[in-house]
Amino acid sequence: MENLFLQYPKCSTCRKAKKFLEDSGINFIDRDITVDNPTKEELKNWYEKSGLELKKFFNTSGVLYREMGLKDKIKDMSEDEMLELLSTDGKLVKRPILVNDSKVLVGFKQEEYENFK
């Protein structure tokens, strides 16, 4: 699988991450998370591969997250309910996400990207 980079073009962190990938010569498929939202199956696969808690996949600083009052709601949601909700709108998903066969990075930390292979 080629590297898959999910991002929102208006997000400054996503733009920094994309520039880093391009400057580092890392090939990737670019996907706008708001146009081509991740499916529930993709999210489940990435979550399992990432080793992160599922709540780390939520864009907690997003307007939609706050409008929906998810801070209090996700504590009582099942994994399946969270995955279902995340798959409904790309703006609920933390970004950028960088995926390959063996790794999933959520958010942009340059040192993690430097070690991405």
Phi and psi in degrees as a GROMACS rama.xvg file:
@    title "Ramachandran Plot"
@    xaxis  label "Phi"
@    yaxis  label "Psi"
@TYPE xy
-72.0367  157.138  GLU-2
-60.8407  134.438  ASN-3
-112.937  126.493  LEU-4
-116.888  111.835  PHE-5
-101.201  127.604  LEU-6
-152.868  168.332  GLN-7
-116.636  116.802  TYR-8
-54.7476  -27.3868  PRO-9
-85.2299  -4.0225  LYS-10
-85.7217  122.95  CYS-11
-66.6571  -36.2239  SER-12
-65.0191  -39.9946  THR-13
-62.8926  -40.4294  CYS-14
-64.8842  -39.3343  ARG-15
-62.9362  -44.6086  LYS-16
-63.2781  -43.0558  ALA-17
-63.3277  -42.9999  LYS-18
-61.7541  -41.9963  LYS-19
-59.6736  -46.3793  PHE-20
-60.5821  -46.3417  LEU-21
-63.595  -46.4091  GLU-22
-64.5374  -27.4617  ASP-23
-88.9676  -2.66297  SER-24
71.3145  24.5564  GLY-25
-88.3579  120.504  ILE-26
-75.5269  143.356  ASN-27
-158.336  156.98  PHE-28
-94.6324  124.756  ILE-29
-92.668  127.518  ASP-30
-134.087  123.249  ARG-31
-76.1325  114.017  ASP-32
-66.0478  -19.9727  ILE-33
-89.0016  -19.0991  THR-34
-94.968  -41.8764  VAL-35
-121.014  79.8164  ASP-36
-63.9953  141.131  ASN-37
-61.9705  142.31  PRO-38
-80.4634  165.162  THR-39
-59.2918  -40.3808  LYS-40
-65.7055  -43.093  GLU-41
-60.9235  -47.6627  GLU-42
-60.7101  -41.42  LEU-43
-62.8266  -44.9015  LYS-44
-61.4309  -46.7589  ASN-45
-66.3321  -41.7697  TRP-46
-60.2944  -46.6242  TYR-47
-64.8587  -37.8192  GLU-48
-75.1999  -27.2328  LYS-49
-74.9913  -29.9137  SER-50
77.4183  6.26075  GLY-51
-93.0069  161.033  LEU-52
-68.3931  146.476  GLU-53
-60.6931  -33.3695  LEU-54
-64.2927  -17.8987  LYS-55
-69.2519  -13.5067  LYS-56
-85.6159  -5.10995  PHE-57
-87.5585  137.285  PHE-58
-81.4172  84.3256  ASN-59
-68.6792  -16.1331  THR-60
-95.0119  1.62599  SER-61
-78.8272  151.472  GLY-62
-61.1628  -45.4107  VAL-63
-60.9178  -41.2005  LEU-64
-57.9905  -45.8669  TYR-65
-69.8712  -43.8252  ARG-66
-59.4272  -35.8238  GLU-67
-84.4048  -4.18805  MET-68
62.43  37.3986  GLY-69
-72.706  -20.9817  LEU-70
-52.6463  -43.6229  LYS-71
-86.8775  -29.8714  ASP-72
-75.0572  -37.8054  LYS-73
-68.2458  -19.4413  ILE-74
-61.1009  -32.0828  LYS-75
-101.704  3.63665  ASP-76
-88.7496  148.204  MET-77
-78.3838  165.371  SER-78
-56.5579  -44.7376  GLU-79
-61.8526  -42.0052  ASP-80
-65.5564  -40.0681  GLU-81
-64.8693  -44.4407  MET-82
-62.2174  -42.1199  LEU-83
-60.5105  -45.82  GLU-84
-64.6538  -46.329  LEU-85
-58.2553  -34.0507  LEU-86
-77.1022  -5.6263  SER-87
-84.5703  -23.9909  THR-88
-157.252  121.958  ASP-89
-59.0961  -24.3266  GLY-90
-74.5183  -11.8906  LYS-91
-81.7696  -17.013  LEU-92
-92.1711  131.32  VAL-93
-62.9474  141.504  LYS-94
-141.367  162.952  ARG-95
-73.822  164.559  PRO-96
-124.419  131.364  ILE-97
-119.241  125.127  LEU-98
-129.609  138.161  VAL-99
-138.785  -166.139  ASN-100
-61.8402  -31.4428  ASP-101
-116.909  -13.5558  SER-102
-134.726  153.036  LYS-103
-137.625  123.621  VAL-104
-112.753  132.663  LEU-105
-116.668  125.568  VAL-106
86.4064  -179.147  GLY-107
-125.551  111.99  PHE-108
-123.631  117.903  LYS-109
-55.0925  -40.8035  GLN-110
-63.366  -33.9684  GLU-111
-68.4385  -40.6288  GLU-112
-66.9607  -35.948  TYR-113
-62.6362  -30.3238  GLU-114
-97.8404  9.96316  ASN-115
-78.7518  118.015  PHE-116
